[in-house]
Amino acid sequence: MLRLPEAVDEIDMHRAVRDLQQNRNRVGEAPGEARRGRSHDMAVTVIQPKWYTTAEVAQMLGYGLSKTKMLVLTGEIRSVKDGRNRRILPRWVDEYVERLAREAEMEWSA
């Protein structure tokens, strides 16, 4: 078995780490081939949810779950019952935020 000096192993290891960090060793590319300036043909599809759970709305608004559930139960945020769960349409979250913003603007202008 051929044993390389430790310094050579260490240098190779550093090169490999550097190559990985620079994303130079991708499938179908030579190790030294640069990827800068290329356009990708892959289309990105973002799937928007049709509705949110109460927990998701709480996180979006930066509220606690208890406060969000109270807003839903009092009708401040509209929702529909889906089995045992409540679901909130994205536009209903937007309506709530817009209503709060409108009320705040009216307070400031008064």
C-alpha positions in Angstrom: 0.0 0.0 0.0 1.3 3.4 -1.0 1.1 6.0 1.8 1.2 9.7 0.9 2.8 12.1 3.3 0.3 13.7 5.7 0.9 17.2 4.2 -0.2 16.0 0.8 -3.4 14.4 2.3 -4.1 17.6 4.1 -3.6 19.8 1.0 -5.9 17.5 -1.0 -8.5 17.7 1.8 -8.4 21.5 1.8 -8.8 21.6 -2.0 -11.8 19.2 -1.8 -13.5 21.3 0.8 -12.8 24.5 -1.2 -14.2 22.9 -4.3 -17.4 21.9 -2.5 -17.8 25.3 -1.0 -17.5 26.9 -4.4 -20.0 24.4 -5.9 -17.5 23.4 -8.6 -18.0 19.6 -8.3 -21.6 19.4 -9.7 -22.9 16.6 -11.7 -21.9 16.8 -15.4 -19.1 19.4 -14.9 -15.4 19.2 -14.8 -14.0 20.0 -11.4 -12.5 23.3 -12.5 -15.5 24.5 -14.7 -17.1 27.7 -13.5 -20.9 28.2 -13.3 -21.0 31.9 -13.3 -23.1 33.7 -15.9 -25.1 30.7 -17.0 -28.9 30.8 -17.1 -30.8 27.8 -15.8 -33.5 26.3 -18.0 -35.3 24.9 -14.9 -38.6 26.6 -14.1 -39.4 27.2 -10.4 -43.0 26.7 -9.4 -44.1 28.2 -6.1 -47.2 26.5 -4.7 -49.3 28.8 -2.7 -51.5 27.3 -0.1 -55.2 27.5 -0.6 -55.8 28.1 3.1 -53.9 28.3 6.4 -54.2 26.7 9.8 -54.6 28.8 12.9 -51.1 28.0 13.9 -49.7 29.2 10.5 -51.7 32.4 10.7 -50.4 33.0 14.2 -46.8 32.6 13.0 -47.4 34.9 10.0 -48.8 37.6 12.2 -46.3 37.2 15.0 -49.1 36.4 17.4 -49.4 33.6 19.9 -51.7 30.7 19.1 -54.1 31.6 21.9 -54.6 35.2 20.6 -55.1 34.0 17.1 -57.6 31.4 18.2 -59.5 34.1 20.0 -59.5 36.4 17.0 -60.9 33.5 14.9 -63.6 32.6 17.5 -64.7 36.3 17.8 -64.8 36.7 14.1 -62.1 39.3 13.8 -60.4 36.8 11.5 -62.8 34.9 9.3 -62.5 31.1 9.1 -64.3 28.0 8.0 -64.7 24.8 9.9 -63.1 21.8 8.2 -63.9 18.8 10.3 -62.4 19.4 13.7 -60.1 22.2 12.4 -60.4 25.8 11.4 -59.1 27.0 8.1 -58.3 30.6 7.1 -58.2 31.8 3.5 -55.2 34.0 2.6 -57.4 36.9 1.6 -59.1 36.8 5.1 -55.7 37.2 6.7 -55.0 40.1 4.3 -58.4 41.6 5.1 -57.6 41.5 8.8 -54.3 43.2 8.4 -55.7 45.9 6.1 -58.5 46.5 8.6 -56.0 47.0 11.4 -53.9 49.3 9.2 -57.0 51.3 8.3 -58.0 51.7 11.9 -54.5 52.8 12.9 -54.4 55.3 10.1 -57.8 56.8 11.2 -56.5 57.1 14.8 -53.3 58.9 13.6 -55.2 61.3 11.3 -57.8 62.2 14.0 
